[in-house]
Amino acid sequence: MTTATTPPLGDCQMCRTRRHLFPHKSVRDGLVRNLCVRCHESATVAEERGGFVDFEQAITDGSDEDLLSWLRGDL
């Protein structure tokens, strides 16, 4: 029988809150971000809708219109 391990504690790369972290590999830029459960879910949903995980990704990989949509919260 194996025992489950608790995910590591650390600062989430999105909300900066100290929580248990899970790796999230972005389909858009391939970067792995260590995110808490809430931010991991938000990032996954954003990418499924065609949006961006964070501001840096939006400004680096998106057009001006994509960035404006991200800032408005449309995606």
mmCIF file of the N, C-alpha and C atoms, coordinates in Angstrom:
data_MODEL
# 
_entry.id   MODEL 
# 
loop_
_atom_site.group_PDB 
_atom_site.id 
_atom_site.type_symbol 
_atom_site.label_atom_id 
_atom_site.label_alt_id 
_atom_site.label_comp_id 
_atom_site.label_asym_id 
_atom_site.label_entity_id 
_atom_site.label_seq_id 
_atom_site.pdbx_PDB_ins_code 
_atom_site.Cartn_x 
_atom_site.Cartn_y 
_atom_site.Cartn_z 
_atom_site.occupancy 
_atom_site.B_iso_or_equiv 
_atom_site.pdbx_formal_charge 
_atom_site.auth_seq_id 
_atom_site.auth_comp_id 
_atom_site.auth_asym_id 
_atom_site.auth_atom_id 
_atom_site.pdbx_PDB_model_num 
ATOM 1   N N  . MET A 1 1  ? 0.843   -1.177 0.000   1.00 0.00 ? 1  MET A N  1 
ATOM 2   C CA . MET A 1 1  ? 0.000   0.000  0.000   1.00 0.00 ? 1  MET A CA 1 
ATOM 3   C C  . MET A 1 1  ? 0.892   1.244  0.000   1.00 0.00 ? 1  MET A C  1 
ATOM 4   N N  . THR A 1 2  ? 0.556   2.203  -0.860  1.00 0.00 ? 2  THR A N  1 
ATOM 5   C CA . THR A 1 2  ? 1.332   3.439  -0.919  1.00 0.00 ? 2  THR A CA 1 
ATOM 6   C C  . THR A 1 2  ? 0.556   4.543  -0.220  1.00 0.00 ? 2  THR A C  1 
ATOM 7   N N  . THR A 1 3  ? 1.279   5.490  0.301   1.00 0.00 ? 3  THR A N  1 
ATOM 8   C CA . THR A 1 3  ? 0.641   6.620  0.969   1.00 0.00 ? 3  THR A CA 1 
ATOM 9   C C  . THR A 1 3  ? 0.724   7.841  0.066   1.00 0.00 ? 3  THR A C  1 
ATOM 10  N N  . ALA A 1 4  ? -0.299  8.640  0.113   1.00 0.00 ? 4  ALA A N  1 
ATOM 11  C CA . ALA A 1 4  ? -0.316  9.865  -0.677  1.00 0.00 ? 4  ALA A CA 1 
ATOM 12  C C  . ALA A 1 4  ? 0.609   10.892 -0.038  1.00 0.00 ? 4  ALA A C  1 
ATOM 13  N N  . THR A 1 5  ? 1.281   11.625 -0.874  1.00 0.00 ? 5  THR A N  1 
ATOM 14  C CA . THR A 1 5  ? 2.146   12.682 -0.361  1.00 0.00 ? 5  THR A CA 1 
ATOM 15  C C  . THR A 1 5  ? 1.439   14.022 -0.502  1.00 0.00 ? 5  THR A C  1 
ATOM 16  N N  . THR A 1 6  ? 1.687   14.887 0.425   1.00 0.00 ? 6  THR A N  1 
ATOM 17  C CA . THR A 1 6  ? 1.109   16.225 0.398   1.00 0.00 ? 6  THR A CA 1 
ATOM 18  C C  . THR A 1 6  ? 1.913   17.080 -0.571  1.00 0.00 ? 6  THR A C  1 
ATOM 19  N N  . PRO A 1 7  ? 1.218   17.830 -1.442  1.00 0.00 ? 7  PRO A N  1 
ATOM 20  C CA . PRO A 1 7  ? 1.944   18.720 -2.357  1.00 0.00 ? 7  PRO A CA 1 
ATOM 21  C C  . PRO A 1 7  ? 2.779   19.729 -1.577  1.00 0.00 ? 7  PRO A C  1 
ATOM 22  N N  . PRO A 1 8  ? 3.875   20.178 -2.168  1.00 0.00 ? 8  PRO A N  1 
ATOM 23  C CA . PRO A 1 8  ? 4.756   21.110 -1.457  1.00 0.00 ? 8  PRO A CA 1 
ATOM 24  C C  . PRO A 1 8  ? 4.085   22.455 -1.196  1.00 0.00 ? 8  PRO A C  1 
ATOM 25  N N  . LEU A 1 9  ? 4.481   23.081 -0.107  1.00 0.00 ? 9  LEU A N  1 
ATOM 26  C CA . LEU A 1 9  ? 4.025   24.438 0.214   1.00 0.00 ? 9  LEU A CA 1 
ATOM 27  C C  . LEU A 1 9  ? 4.956   25.439 -0.447  1.00 0.00 ? 9  LEU A C  1 
ATOM 28  N N  . GLY A 1 10 ? 4.396   26.541 -0.862  1.00 0.00 ? 10 GLY A N  1 
ATOM 29  C CA . GLY A 1 10 ? 5.198   27.599 -1.455  1.00 0.00 ? 10 GLY A CA 1 
ATOM 30  C C  . GLY A 1 10 ? 4.300   28.748 -1.867  1.00 0.00 ? 10 GLY A C  1 
ATOM 31  N N  . ASP A 1 11 ? 4.890   29.754 -2.474  1.00 0.00 ? 11 ASP A N  1 
ATOM 32  C CA . ASP A 1 11 ? 4.129   30.908 -2.947  1.00 0.00 ? 11 ASP A CA 1 
ATOM 33  C C  . ASP A 1 11 ? 3.652   30.651 -4.371  1.00 0.00 ? 11 ASP A C  1 
ATOM 34  N N  . CYS A 1 12 ? 2.343   30.739 -4.571  1.00 0.00 ? 12 CYS A N  1 
ATOM 35  C CA . CYS A 1 12 ? 1.750   30.564 -5.890  1.00 0.00 ? 12 CYS A CA 1 
ATOM 36  C C  . CYS A 1 12 ? 2.321   31.629 -6.824  1.00 0.00 ? 12 CYS A C  1 
ATOM 37  N N  . GLN A 1 13 ? 2.660   31.244 -8.041  1.00 0.00 ? 13 GLN A N  1 
ATOM 38  C CA . GLN A 1 13 ? 3.250   32.190 -8.986  1.00 0.00 ? 13 GLN A CA 1 
ATOM 39  C C  . GLN A 1 13 ? 2.240   33.184 -9.555  1.00 0.00 ? 13 GLN A C  1 
ATOM 40  N N  . MET A 1 14 ? 0.951   32.975 -9.279  1.00 0.00 ? 14 MET A N  1 
ATOM 41  C CA . MET A 1 14 ? -0.042  33.933 -9.760  1.00 0.00 ? 14 MET A CA 1 
ATOM 42  C C  . MET A 1 14 ? -0.547  34.829 -8.633  1.00 0.00 ? 14 MET A C  1 
ATOM 43  N N  . CYS A 1 15 ? -1.073  34.231 -7.569  1.00 0.00 ? 15 CYS A N  1 
ATOM 44  C CA . CYS A 1 15 ? -1.681  35.045 -6.503  1.00 0.00 ? 15 CYS A CA 1 
ATOM 45  C C  . CYS A 1 15 ? -0.705  35.371 -5.373  1.00 0.00 ? 15 CYS A C  1 
ATOM 46  N N  . ARG A 1 16 ? 0.472   34.757 -5.386  1.00 0.00 ? 16 ARG A N  1 
ATOM 47  C CA . ARG A 1 16 ? 1.543   35.000 -4.407  1.00 0.00 ? 16 ARG A CA 1 
ATOM 48  C C  . ARG A 1 16 ? 1.171   34.582 -2.984  1.00 0.00 ? 16 ARG A C  1 
ATOM 49  N N  . THR A 1 17 ? 0.105   33.788 -2.831  1.00 0.00 ? 17 THR A N  1 
ATOM 50  C CA . THR A 1 17 ? -0.319  33.310 -1.529  1.00 0.00 ? 17 THR A CA 1 
ATOM 51  C C  . THR A 1 17 ? 0.420   32.016 -1.210  1.00 0.00 ? 17 THR A C  1 
ATOM 52  N N  . ARG A 1 18 ? 0.793   31.829 0.047   1.00 0.00 ? 18 ARG A N  1 
ATOM 53  C CA . ARG A 1 18 ? 1.482   30.596 0.448   1.00 0.00 ? 18 ARG A CA 1 
ATOM 54  C C  . ARG A 1 18 ? 0.451   29.479 0.588   1.00 0.00 ? 18 ARG A C  1 
ATOM 55  N N  . ARG A 1 19 ? 0.546   28.507 -0.304  1.00 0.00 ? 19 ARG A N  1 
ATOM 56  C CA . ARG A 1 19 ? -0.391  27.386 -0.339  1.00 0.00 ? 19 ARG A CA 1 
ATOM 57  C C  . ARG A 1 19 ? 0.315   26.154 -0.890  1.00 0.00 ? 19 ARG A C  1 
ATOM 58  N N  . HIS A 1 20 ? -0.401  25.045 -0.906  1.00 0.00 ? 20 HIS A N  1 
ATOM 59  C CA . HIS A 1 20 ? 0.124   23.851 -1.559  1.00 0.00 ? 20 HIS A CA 1 
ATOM 60  C C  . HIS A 1 20 ? 0.110   24.103 -3.063  1.00 0.00 ? 20 HIS A C  1 
ATOM 61  N N  . LEU A 1 21 ? 1.197   23.721 -3.734  1.00 0.00 ? 21 LEU A N  1 
ATOM 62  C CA . LEU A 1 21 ? 1.365   24.052 -5.152  1.00 0.00 ? 21 LEU A CA 1 
ATOM 63  C C  . LEU A 1 21 ? 1.303   22.819 -6.053  1.00 0.00 ? 21 LEU A C  1 
ATOM 64  N N  . PHE A 1 22 ? 0.792   23.041 -7.250  1.00 0.00 ? 22 PHE A N  1 
ATOM 65  C CA . PHE A 1 22 ? 0.693   22.011 -8.261  1.00 0.00 ? 22 PHE A CA 1 
ATOM 66  C C  . PHE A 1 22 ? 1.265   22.571 -9.561  1.00 0.00 ? 22 PHE A C  1 
ATOM 67  N N  . PRO A 1 23 ? 2.026   21.782 -10.303 1.00 0.00 ? 23 PRO A N  1 
ATOM 68  C CA . PRO A 1 23 ? 2.592   22.285 -11.556 1.00 0.00 ? 23 PRO A CA 1 
ATOM 69  C C  . PRO A 1 23 ? 1.504   22.433 -12.626 1.00 0.00 ? 23 PRO A C  1 
ATOM 70  N N  . HIS A 1 24 ? 1.546   23.535 -13.346 1.00 0.00 ? 24 HIS A N  1 
ATOM 71  C CA . HIS A 1 24 ? 0.633   23.775 -14.473 1.00 0.00 ? 24 HIS A CA 1 
ATOM 72  C C  . HIS A 1 24 ? 1.499   24.077 -15.689 1.00 0.00 ? 24 HIS A C  1 
ATOM 73  N N  . LYS A 1 25 ? 1.444   23.191 -16.684 1.00 0.00 ? 25 LYS A N  1 
ATOM 74  C CA . LYS A 1 25 ? 2.207   23.416 -17.915 1.00 0.00 ? 25 LYS A CA 1 
ATOM 75  C C  . LYS A 1 25 ? 1.283   24.067 -18.931 1.00 0.00 ? 25 LYS A C  1 
ATOM 76  N N  . SER A 1 26 ? 1.628   25.258 -19.337 1.00 0.00 ? 26 SER A N  1 
ATOM 77  C CA . SER A 1 26 ? 0.818   26.014 -20.281 1.00 0.00 ? 26 SER A CA 1 
ATOM 78  C C  . SER A 1 26 ? 0.891   25.397 -21.668 1.00 0.00 ? 26 SER A C  1 
ATOM 79  N N  . VAL A 1 27 ? -0.266  25.267 -22.311 1.00 0.00 ? 27 VAL A N  1 
ATOM 80  C CA . VAL A 1 27 ? -0.289  24.769 -23.687 1.00 0.00 ? 27 VAL A CA 1 
ATOM 81  C C  . VAL A 1 27 ? 0.155   25.858 -24.657 1.00 0.00 ? 27 VAL A C  1 
ATOM 82  N N  . ARG A 1 28 ? 0.078   27.104 -24.240 1.00 0.00 ? 28 ARG A N  1 
ATOM 83  C CA . ARG A 1 28 ? 0.428   28.213 -25.129 1.00 0.00 ? 28 ARG A CA 1 
ATOM 84  C C  . ARG A 1 28 ? 1.939   28.436 -25.207 1.00 0.00 ? 28 ARG A C  1 
ATOM 85  N N  . ASP A 1 29 ? 2.612   28.508 -24.061 1.00 0.00 ? 29 ASP A N  1 
ATOM 86  C CA . ASP A 1 29 ? 4.050   28.803 -24.092 1.00 0.00 ? 29 ASP A CA 1 
ATOM 87  C C  . ASP A 1 29 ? 4.918   27.672 -23.543 1.00 0.00 ? 29 ASP A C  1 
ATOM 88  N N  . GLY A 1 30 ? 4.305   26.604 -23.035 1.00 0.00 ? 30 GLY A N  1 
ATOM 89  C CA . GLY A 1 30 ? 5.056   25.451 -22.539 1.00 0.00 ? 30 GLY A CA 1 
ATOM 90  C C  . GLY A 1 30 ? 5.723   25.644 -21.189 1.00 0.00 ? 30 GLY A C  1 
ATOM 91  N N  . LEU A 1 31 ? 5.560   26.815 -20.571 1.00 0.00 ? 31 LEU A N  1 
ATOM 92  C CA . LEU A 1 31 ? 6.176   27.059 -19.273 1.00 0.00 ? 31 LEU A CA 1 
ATOM 93  C C  . LEU A 1 31 ? 5.407   26.348 -18.172 1.00 0.00 ? 31 LEU A C  1 
ATOM 94  N N  . VAL A 1 32 ? 6.133   25.888 -17.176 1.00 0.00 ? 32 VAL A N  1 
ATOM 95  C CA . VAL A 1 32 ? 5.509   25.266 -16.018 1.00 0.00 ? 32 VAL A CA 1 
ATOM 96  C C  . VAL A 1 32 ? 5.476   26.301 -14.905 1.00 0.00 ? 32 VAL A C  1 
ATOM 97  N N  . ARG A 1 33 ? 4.273   26.558 -14.405 1.00 0.00 ? 33 ARG A N  1 
ATOM 98  C CA . ARG A 1 33 ? 4.087   27.489 -13.301 1.00 0.00 ? 33 ARG A CA 1 
ATOM 99  C C  . ARG A 1 33 ? 3.588   26.702 -12.100 1.00 0.00 ? 33 ARG A C  1 
ATOM 100 N N  . ASN A 1 34 ? 4.105   26.986 -10.920 1.00 0.00 ? 34 ASN A N  1 
ATOM 101 C CA . ASN A 1 34 ? 3.653   26.336 -9.690  1.00 0.00 ? 34 ASN A CA 1 
ATOM 102 C C  . ASN A 1 34 ? 2.507   27.152 -9.122  1.00 0.00 ? 34 ASN A C  1 
ATOM 103 N N  . LEU A 1 35 ? 1.298   26.565 -9.187  1.00 0.00 ? 35 LEU A N  1 
ATOM 104 C CA . LEU A 1 35 ? 0.089   27.293 -8.842  1.00 0.00 ? 35 LEU A CA 1 
ATOM 105 C C  . LEU A 1 35 ? -0.704  26.584 -7.753  1.00 0.00 ? 35 LEU A C  1 
ATOM 106 N N  . CYS A 1 36 ? -1.430  27.385 -6.969  1.00 0.00 ? 36 CYS A N  1 
ATOM 107 C CA . CYS A 1 36 ? -2.353  26.807 -5.992  1.00 0.00 ? 36 CYS A CA 1 
ATOM 108 C C  . CYS A 1 36 ? -3.551  26.241 -6.758  1.00 0.00 ? 36 CYS A C  1 
ATOM 109 N N  . VAL A 1 37 ? -4.408  25.519 -6.083  1.00 0.00 ? 37 VAL A N  1 
ATOM 110 C CA . VAL A 1 37 ? -5.540  24.875 -6.748  1.00 0.00 ? 37 VAL A CA 1 
ATOM 111 C C  . VAL A 1 37 ? -6.431  25.896 -7.458  1.00 0.00 ? 37 VAL A C  1 
ATOM 112 N N  . ARG A 1 38 ? -6.732  26.990 -6.779  1.00 0.00 ? 38 ARG A N  1 
ATOM 113 C CA . ARG A 1 38 ? -7.609  28.022 -7.364  1.00 0.00 ? 38 ARG A CA 1 
ATOM 114 C C  . ARG A 1 38 ? -7.019  28.611 -8.641  1.00 0.00 ? 38 ARG A C  1 
ATOM 115 N N  . CYS A 1 39 ? -5.735  28.964 -8.607  1.00 0.00 ? 39 CYS A N  1 
ATOM 116 C CA . CYS A 1 39 ? -5.089  29.552 -9.779  1.00 0.00 ? 39 CYS A CA 1 
ATOM 117 C C  . CYS A 1 39 ? -4.867  28.510 -10.875 1.00 0.00 ? 39 CYS A C  1 
ATOM 118 N N  . HIS A 1 40 ? -4.604  27.266 -10.485 1.00 0.00 ? 40 HIS A N  1 
ATOM 119 C CA . HIS A 1 40 ? -4.432  26.188 -11.458 1.00 0.00 ? 40 HIS A CA 1 
ATOM 120 C C  . HIS A 1 40 ? -5.718  26.031 -12.266 1.00 0.00 ? 40 HIS A C  1 
ATOM 121 N N  . GLU A 1 41 ? -6.847  26.038 -11.570 1.00 0.00 ? 41 GLU A N  1 
ATOM 122 C CA . GLU A 1 41 ? -8.137  25.915 -12.252 1.00 0.00 ? 41 GLU A CA 1 
ATOM 123 C C  . GLU A 1 41 ? -8.380  27.124 -13.160 1.00 0.00 ? 41 GLU A C  1 
ATOM 124 N N  . SER A 1 42 ? -8.097  28.315 -12.678 1.00 0.00 ? 42 SER A N  1 
ATOM 125 C CA . SER A 1 42 ? -8.290  29.531 -13.472 1.00 0.00 ? 42 SER A CA 1 
ATOM 126 C C  . SER A 1 42 ? -7.428  29.518 -14.727 1.00 0.00 ? 42 SER A C  1 
ATOM 127 N N  . ALA A 1 43 ? -6.184  29.090 -14.581 1.00 0.00 ? 43 ALA A N  1 
ATOM 128 C CA . ALA A 1 43 ? -5.273  29.031 -15.724 1.00 0.00 ? 43 ALA A CA 1 
ATOM 129 C C  . ALA A 1 43 ? -5.750  28.009 -16.753 1.00 0.00 ? 43 ALA A C  1 
ATOM 130 N N  . THR A 1 44 ? -6.211  26.872 -16.279 1.00 0.00 ? 44 THR A N  1 
ATOM 131 C CA . THR A 1 44 ? -6.687  25.822 -17.186 1.00 0.00 ? 44 THR A CA 1 
ATOM 132 C C  . THR A 1 44 ? -7.918  26.298 -17.956 1.00 0.00 ? 44 THR A C  1 
ATOM 133 N N  . VAL A 1 45 ? -8.865  26.899 -17.253 1.00 0.00 ? 45 VAL A N  1 
ATOM 134 C CA . VAL A 1 45 ? -10.082 27.404 -17.897 1.00 0.00 ? 45 VAL A CA 1 
ATOM 135 C C  . VAL A 1 45 ? -9.745  28.515 -18.888 1.00 0.00 ? 45 VAL A C  1 
ATOM 136 N N  . ALA A 1 46 ? -8.850  29.420 -18.518 1.00 0.00 ? 46 ALA A N  1 
ATOM 137 C CA . ALA A 1 46 ? -8.458  30.517 -19.414 1.00 0.00 ? 46 ALA A CA 1 
ATOM 138 C C  . ALA A 1 46 ? -7.882  29.974 -20.710 1.00 0.00 ? 46 ALA A C  1 
ATOM 139 N N  . GLU A 1 47 ? -7.010  28.975 -20.617 1.00 0.00 ? 47 GLU A N  1 
ATOM 140 C CA . GLU A 1 47 ? -6.413  28.414 -21.832 1.00 0.00 ? 47 GLU A CA 1 
ATOM 141 C C  . GLU A 1 47 ? -7.436  27.633 -22.658 1.00 0.00 ? 47 GLU A C  1 
ATOM 142 N N  . GLU A 1 48 ? -8.362  26.959 -22.001 1.00 0.00 ? 48 GLU A N  1 
ATOM 143 C CA . GLU A 1 48 ? -9.409  26.248 -22.736 1.00 0.00 ? 48 GLU A CA 1 
ATOM 144 C C  . GLU A 1 48 ? -10.280 27.208 -23.533 1.00 0.00 ? 48 GLU A C  1 
ATOM 145 N N  . ARG A 1 49 ? -10.443 28.425 -23.028 1.00 0.00 ? 49 ARG A N  1 
ATOM 146 C CA . ARG A 1 49 ? -11.235 29.448 -23.716 1.00 0.00 ? 49 ARG A CA 1 
ATOM 147 C C  . ARG A 1 49 ? -10.413 30.227 -24.737 1.00 0.00 ? 49 ARG A C  1 
ATOM 148 N N  . GLY A 1 50 ? -9.135  29.912 -24.862 1.00 0.00 ? 50 GLY A N  1 
ATOM 149 C CA . GLY A 1 50 ? -8.275  30.613 -25.809 1.00 0.00 ? 50 GLY A CA 1 
ATOM 150 C C  . GLY A 1 50 ? -7.581  31.826 -25.217 1.00 0.00 ? 50 GLY A C  1 
ATOM 151 N N  . GLY A 1 51 ? -7.638  31.970 -23.900 1.00 0.00 ? 51 GLY A N  1 
ATOM 152 C CA . GLY A 1 51 ? -7.034  33.121 -23.236 1.00 0.00 ? 51 GLY A CA 1 
ATOM 153 C C  . GLY A 1 51 ? -5.621  32.847 -22.756 1.00 0.00 ? 51 GLY A C  1 
ATOM 154 N N  . PHE A 1 52 ? -5.150  33.700 -21.869 1.00 0.00 ? 52 PHE A N  1 
ATOM 155 C CA . PHE A 1 52 ? -3.789  33.655 -21.363 1.00 0.00 ? 52 PHE A CA 1 
ATOM 156 C C  . PHE A 1 52 ? -3.786  33.373 -19.871 1.00 0.00 ? 52 PHE A C  1 
ATOM 157 N N  . VAL A 1 53 ? -2.688  32.788 -19.400 1.00 0.00 ? 53 VAL A N  1 
ATOM 158 C CA . VAL A 1 53 ? -2.542  32.451 -17.990 1.00 0.00 ? 53 VAL A CA 1 
ATOM 159 C C  . VAL A 1 53 ? -2.244  33.690 -17.156 1.00 0.00 ? 53 VAL A C  1 
ATOM 160 N N  . ASP A 1 54 ? -1.342  34.541 -17.617 1.00 0.00 ? 54 ASP A N  1 
ATOM 161 C CA . ASP A 1 54 ? -0.959  35.725 -16.852 1.00 0.00 ? 54 ASP A CA 1 
ATOM 162 C C  . ASP A 1 54 ? -0.617  36.883 -17.778 1.00 0.00 ? 54 ASP A C  1 
ATOM 163 N N  . PHE A 1 55 ? -0.354  38.031 -17.191 1.00 0.00 ? 55 PHE A N  1 
ATOM 164 C CA . PHE A 1 55 ? -0.065  39.243 -17.963 1.00 0.00 ? 55 PHE A CA 1 
ATOM 165 C C  . PHE A 1 55 ? 1.147   39.072 -18.858 1.00 0.00 ? 55 PHE A C  1 
ATOM 166 N N  . GLU A 1 56 ? 2.206   38.468 -18.321 1.00 0.00 ? 56 GLU A N  1 
ATOM 167 C CA . GLU A 1 56 ? 3.427   38.293 -19.116 1.00 0.00 ? 56 GLU A CA 1 
ATOM 168 C C  . GLU A 1 56 ? 3.152   37.473 -20.369 1.00 0.00 ? 56 GLU A C  1 
ATOM 169 N N  . GLN A 1 57 ? 2.368   36.412 -20.236 1.00 0.00 ? 57 GLN A N  1 
ATOM 170 C CA . GLN A 1 57 ? 2.035   35.591 -21.390 1.00 0.00 ? 57 GLN A CA 1 
ATOM 171 C C  . GLN A 1 57 ? 1.176   36.375 -22.387 1.00 0.00 ? 57 GLN A C  1 
ATOM 172 N N  . ALA A 1 58 ? 0.247   37.162 -21.892 1.00 0.00 ? 58 ALA A N  1 
ATOM 173 C CA . ALA A 1 58 ? -0.625  37.950 -22.765 1.00 0.00 ? 58 ALA A CA 1 
ATOM 174 C C  . ALA A 1 58 ? 0.169   38.990 -23.546 1.00 0.00 ? 58 ALA A C  1 
ATOM 175 N N  . ILE A 1 59 ? 1.109   39.644 -22.877 1.00 0.00 ? 59 ILE A N  1 
ATOM 176 C CA . ILE A 1 59 ? 1.862   40.702 -23.552 1.00 0.00 ? 59 ILE A CA 1 
ATOM 177 C C  . ILE A 1 59 ? 2.926   40.123 -24.501 1.00 0.00 ? 59 ILE A C  1 
ATOM 178 N N  . THR A 1 60 ? 3.450   38.941 -24.173 1.00 0.00 ? 60 THR A N  1 
ATOM 179 C CA . THR A 1 60 ? 4.481   38.322 -24.999 1.00 0.00 ? 60 THR A CA 1 
ATOM 180 C C  . THR A 1 60 ? 3.894   37.601 -26.208 1.00 0.00 ? 60 THR A C  1 
ATOM 181 N N  . ASP A 1 61 ? 2.828   36.843 -25.998 1.00 0.00 ? 61 ASP A N  1 
ATOM 182 C CA . ASP A 1 61 ? 2.298   35.963 -27.041 1.00 0.00 ? 61 ASP A CA 1 
ATOM 183 C C  . ASP A 1 61 ? 1.053   36.483 -27.744 1.00 0.00 ? 61 ASP A C  1 
ATOM 184 N N  . GLY A 1 62 ? 0.446   37.532 -27.230 1.00 0.00 ? 62 GLY A N  1 
ATOM 185 C CA . GLY A 1 62 ? -0.811  37.991 -27.806 1.00 0.00 ? 62 GLY A CA 1 
ATOM 186 C C  . GLY A 1 62 ? -0.675  39.239 -28.642 1.00 0.00 ? 62 GLY A C  1 
ATOM 187 N N  . SER A 1 63 ? -1.688  39.449 -29.464 1.00 0.00 ? 63 SER A N  1 
ATOM 188 C CA . SER A 1 63 ? -1.757  40.691 -30.237 1.00 0.00 ? 63 SER A CA 1 
ATOM 189 C C  . SER A 1 63 ? -2.267  41.797 -29.309 1.00 0.00 ? 63 SER A C  1 
ATOM 190 N N  . ASP A 1 64 ? -2.299  43.017 -29.800 1.00 0.00 ? 64 ASP A N  1 
ATOM 191 C CA . ASP A 1 64 ? -2.830  44.124 -29.005 1.00 0.00 ? 64 ASP A CA 1 
ATOM 192 C C  . ASP A 1 64 ? -4.292  43.865 -28.627 1.00 0.00 ? 64 ASP A C  1 
ATOM 193 N N  . GLU A 1 65 ? -5.042  43.308 -29.566 1.00 0.00 ? 65 GLU A N  1 
ATOM 194 C CA . GLU A 1 65 ? -6.451  43.018 -29.300 1.00 0.00 ? 65 GLU A CA 1 
ATOM 195 C C  . GLU A 1 65 ? -6.595  41.897 -28.265 1.00 0.00 ? 65 GLU A C  1 
ATOM 196 N N  . ASP A 1 66 ? -5.721  40.880 -28.343 1.00 0.00 ? 66 ASP A N  1 
ATOM 197 C CA . ASP A 1 66 ? -5.728  39.807 -27.346 1.00 0.00 ? 66 ASP A CA 1 
ATOM 198 C C  . ASP A 1 66 ? -5.441  40.365 -25.958 1.00 0.00 ? 66 ASP A C  1 
ATOM 199 N N  . LEU A 1 67 ? -4.450  41.239 -25.863 1.00 0.00 ? 67 LEU A N  1 
ATOM 200 C CA . LEU A 1 67 ? -4.080  41.848 -24.587 1.00 0.00 ? 67 LEU A CA 1 
ATOM 201 C C  . LEU A 1 67 ? -5.236  42.666 -24.018 1.00 0.00 ? 67 LEU A C  1 
ATOM 202 N N  . LEU A 1 68 ? -5.887  43.449 -24.862 1.00 0.00 ? 68 LEU A N  1 
ATOM 203 C CA . LEU A 1 68 ? -7.030  44.240 -24.410 1.00 0.00 ? 68 LEU A CA 1 
ATOM 204 C C  . LEU A 1 68 ? -8.154  43.339 -23.915 1.00 0.00 ? 68 LEU A C  1 
ATOM 205 N N  . SER A 1 69 ? -8.412  42.243 -24.613 1.00 0.00 ? 69 SER A N  1 
ATOM 206 C CA . SER A 1 69 ? -9.443  41.290 -24.181 1.00 0.00 ? 69 SER A CA 1 
ATOM 207 C C  . SER A 1 69 ? -9.071  40.685 -22.835 1.00 0.00 ? 69 SER A C  1 
ATOM 208 N N  . TRP A 1 70 ? -7.783  40.360 -22.646 1.00 0.00 ? 70 TRP A N  1 
ATOM 209 C CA . TRP A 1 70 ? -7.337  39.780 -21.372 1.00 0.00 ? 70 TRP A CA 1 
ATOM 210 C C  . TRP A 1 70 ? -7.508  40.790 -20.240 1.00 0.00 ? 70 TRP A C  1 
ATOM 211 N N  . LEU A 1 71 ? -7.138  42.040 -20.492 1.00 0.00 ? 71 LEU A N  1 
ATOM 212 C CA . LEU A 1 71 ? -7.251  43.073 -19.457 1.00 0.00 ? 71 LEU A CA 1 
ATOM 213 C C  . LEU A 1 71 ? -8.714  43.337 -19.081 1.00 0.00 ? 71 LEU A C  1 
ATOM 214 N N  . ARG A 1 72 ? -9.612  43.237 -20.061 1.00 0.00 ? 72 ARG A N  1 
ATOM 215 C CA . ARG A 1 72 ? -11.037 43.415 -19.775 1.00 0.00 ? 72 ARG A CA 1 
ATOM 216 C C  . ARG A 1 72 ? -11.645 42.191 -19.107 1.00 0.00 ? 72 ARG A C  1 
ATOM 217 N N  . GLY A 1 73 ? -10.955 41.046 -19.204 1.00 0.00 ? 73 GLY A N  1 
ATOM 218 C CA . GLY A 1 73 ? -11.480 39.829 -18.616 1.00 0.00 ? 73 GLY A CA 1 
ATOM 219 C C  . GLY A 1 73 ? -12.445 39.089 -19.533 1.00 0.00 ? 73 GLY A C  1 
ATOM 220 N N  . ASP A 1 74 ? -12.375 39.375 -20.833 1.00 0.00 ? 74 ASP A N  1 
ATOM 221 C CA . ASP A 1 74 ? -13.286 38.751 -21.786 1.00 0.00 ? 74 ASP A CA 1 
ATOM 222 C C  . ASP A 1 74 ? -13.004 37.265 -21.994 1.00 0.00 ? 74 ASP A C  1 
ATOM 223 N N  . LEU A 1 75 ? -11.736 36.875 -21.866 1.00 0.00 ? 75 LEU A N  1 
ATOM 224 C CA . LEU A 1 75 ? -11.388 35.468 -22.126 1.00 0.00 ? 75 LEU A CA 1 
ATOM 225 C C  . LEU A 1 75 ? -11.231 34.709 -20.846 1.00 0.00 ? 75 LEU A C  1 
# 
